[in-house]
Amino acid sequence: MRWVITLASVSVTLLLVSAAATAGDWPKGYVVHENSESPDHKFGLVVPAGSESEDADEGSEASDDANYLANLETHALLGKIAGANHVENQRHGNLNVIWSADSKTCVVNQEARFGFITISVLQLKGTGFQQTDLGRHIEKALVAAAGDEGTGNAWLRFAPNNKLLVRALYYTGNPKGMIVGDLDGRDKNRKIARFAGTFDLISKKWSASEAHKTNHWDALYVIYDEPNPSEDKTPERLDEDMNEVYESLRSVLPPGRFAKVHQEQVAWLKERDAAKSVEEKSKLTEERTRTLRAVVWSQ
């Protein structure tokens, strides 16, 4: 069964957040969230330090565990992020933040142990920011496609012309069973759905939004879930990552489309094998893996 979420059914929640504090109001017991800084290093997310941090303070002013967008240069809070309550160093959960190249927009994706809780776009505006909720629309589409409530993982990318690409996977069974490569051990009654959407950052509307059932959890997860830049980058690991993505595309692409990818791969292998150094081969392998991943993002 294929479910298409029409644009007429889409509603987007906007929240304009004004400047919430001056430079002297920085909450005690708060830290800048790791990997949340903008490309220009001017902005970032400020969250409660957590009990394991040296910055934690039992007398913290932030008893509500609120998360803030802050100007890191002036030490001023730009406003509270609605729905976000991540605590640094917590055992389960994460707060993923990606920024546009111009440091004017970021996407905040708060995850629990097994999937996303909230997904919001924050766009700087004056001395504050405008917050747009995306998570509710994405989850609603996935629930409709799967036919039941479950757990979802989402991946996001900024694209040209003020577009935001969103891809997500949803699983209705026991989330502990959703381990890549362990299909045989999973709940046989599970239902899996995939979401693909494009959000226009100017109009605050979905220019494309579609969800449907899929049997390709493993393959799509491998393609979407890019390695952390700090992870192992030995030639062997880079080659392994590329091969995993290539084989995953074999599973999810129509035969005719994969045949074209295969031809391109054969030609690329000749180019890679002609490289004279290990460093050059590694660079080519990383570039090729990014190209292979982009095939699914373009669909």
N, C-alpha and C positions, 0 to 999 in steps of 0.2 A: 504494500500500500504506500502511496506517495502523497505526502501532505505539502501543499504550497501555502505559505503565509503571505497573503496579499498585503500590499502597502496600505490599503484602506483600513486594515485592522490594526495597524501599528500605532501605538501611542508612546510618546517619549516624554519622560518627566524631566523638567528643567528646574534647576535650583540655582539662583544667583546668590553667591556667598560674598558678603562684603568683608572688608578688613576687620578681623576680630580682635586684634590686639596690637599694641605698640611694641617697640623693641624691648621695653622693660618688663613685658608680661610673659616672657618665655616660661612655660610651665616647668616646675621642678620635677625631676625624675623622668624627663623625656630625652630621647636621643634621635638623631637623624637616621632614618631607616636605611639600612645597607642597600646600595645599588639603586637608590631612588633619586639621585641628583640629576638635574637637567644637563644637557650637553654643555651649556655655558657655565655650569656649576653655580648658578645663582639661586635655583629653587630646588626644593626637595620635600620629602614627607617627614614629619616629626611624629613619633609614636612613643607610647610608654616604654620605658627601658626593660621592664620585666624583672623578676626577682633574681635572676642569675647575673644581671649586669651590675658593674661597679657604679653605674649612674643611677641605679634604682634608689628610690627614697620612700621610706614608709610614710612620710608626710607629704607625698606628692599632691600637687594641686589637681591632678587629673584622675579623680576617683571614678570618672565615667569611662575611662579607657578610650577616649576620643582620639582620632587621628587628624592631623592638620596638614595643610599645604603651607609651606613657610618660605620666606625670603631668607636664604642662608647668609646673605651678605649683611643685611640690616638686622638679622636676628628677630624678625617680626613674623607673627602668624598672620596668614592671609585669610584664614577661615577654617572651620571645622568641616571635615569630609563626611557628608551624610551617609550613614550605614556602615562606615568603616571603623572597626574597633580592634585592629591588630595590635598585639603586644610583642615586642621584640623578644627573641629567645624562647618563645613558647614552643612546646614540644611538637604540636601538630598544627599545621596551617602555615600559610605564607602570604606575603603581600608583594605581588609582582607589579612593577611600575615601568612603563615604557614612555619615552618622550618623543615628540616630533623633533626634527632636526633644528628647527628655529627656537626651541625651548619655550614655546607658547602654549603647548597642549600636551597633556599626559593622560594615559589610561591607567587606572588603578584597578587591579584584579585581585580581590581578597579571596584566598582559598582556605577551606577547611582541610581536614585530613584527606578526604576523598573527592574534593571537587570545589568549584567556585561558589562563593556566597554572594558577593556583589561585584559588579563590573560597572565602572563609571568613567566618563570622560570629564576631565577638568580643563577648562580653557581660561587662561588668564584674561581678566577684564578689569581695567582700572586698578584699584588697590585690592581687588579681591579676585574671585574666579567664578565661572559659571559651571555648574555640575549637571551632567546629563546621565541619567541611568540607562544602561544598556542591558544589564543582567536580566531584568524581568521579562523583556521582550524575547531574549535568547532562550531563556528557560521555558517560557510559554510555548514557543515554537517547537522546542524539543519534546516537551511533554505531549503536545498534540501529535507529533510524528511517532513517538514511541508508544503512545496510548496509555501511559502511566507515569507517575512521578519516579524520579531516580536521582542519579548523580552525574554532574557534568564537568568536563574539562574544556577550557577555552584558550585559544591562541589568537593574538591580535597583531596586526602590522599596519603601520602608516603607509599610505600609497599617494602617488601624485594627485594633484587637483583637489587637495583637502578631503581625501577619502580615507576611511579606516576600514581595513579588511578584517573580518571576524570569521573564525572557523571553530567549531565546537563538536565534541562527541558526548553522548549521553548513554547511560547504562541503568537499567531498572532492577537489576539483580543485586546480590550482595556485593558491595563495592570492594570488599577484601579479595574477591575473586578476580578482579580486573587487573591481572598482572600480565603484561605483554609477554606472549609466548606460552601462556598457560591455558589455552582455549579449552583443552579437554577437561580441565578441572573446574570449569565454571558452571554456574547455574544453567541448566538446560532450558529453563523458562525465561531466560533473560531477553530483554528487548533493547536493541542498540539503535541510536539515531545519530544523524550527522546534520549540523547546521552550517550554512554558508551565507554570509551576508556582507553587504557593503554599506557603511554608514557615511552620510555626507555631513562633514563637520560644519559647513556653512548653514545649510537649511535645517540641520538637526533632524533629518529624516533618513529612513532606510531607502536607498536607491535600488537595493536588491536584498531579498530576504527569503530564504527557502530552507526547509528541513524535510528529511525523509529517512526512512529506515535503512540500515546498512548492515552488512555482515563483515565489514572490513575494519573492525576496531584496531587490531594489531597493526595492520599496514598503515592506516591513517595516523595512528598514534606515533609510529616511528617517523613518518614524514613531518608531522607538525611539531614534534617535540625536539627542537634543535638542541644540541649539546651546549652546556655552559661554556663560555669562552675560556674559562679557567681550567677546564677539564683537559685530560690527556690529549696531546696533539702529536703523538709520534706518528711516523709514516704508516705504521701498521694500523693504528687506531683510526686514522683519517680514511684509509682505504676500506676498513671494515664498515665505517659509518656510511661511506658512499655506496658500498655494495648493499647494505641493508635498505637504504632509500631506493636504490634501483630495483631491487627485488620487490619492494613494497609497491612500487608503481606498476609492476607487472600484474599485481593482484587487483588494483583499483581502476586501472585505465582500460577503456575499450581496446580490443585487439589491434584495430587499425591505428589508434593513437600511440599505443605502446610500440608498434612496429617502427614508427618514426623515431621514438625515443631510442630504440635499440640501434637504429642506423646511426644516430647522432653519437651514441655511446661508443660504437665501434670506431668511428672517425676520431673521437676524442682520445681513445686508448692509444691510437697510433701517435697522436700528438704528445700525450703524456710519456709514452715510452721513449720518445725521441729527446726528451729533456735531459740535459747533461748533468744536473745536480739533484741531490735529494731534496734540497730546499725548493728548487723550482718544481719538482714533481709534487711536493706537498702543497705548494701554493695552487697548482693546477687542480689538484684533487679537491681542495676546499672550495674552489670556485665552481667546479663541476657539481659538487654536492648541493651547493646553493641553487644552481640552475635546475637540478633535478627536483628539489623541494618546491621550487616556484611553479612547476608544472601543475601541481594540485591546487596551489593558491590561485592560479589564473582561471580555474574552472568555476 
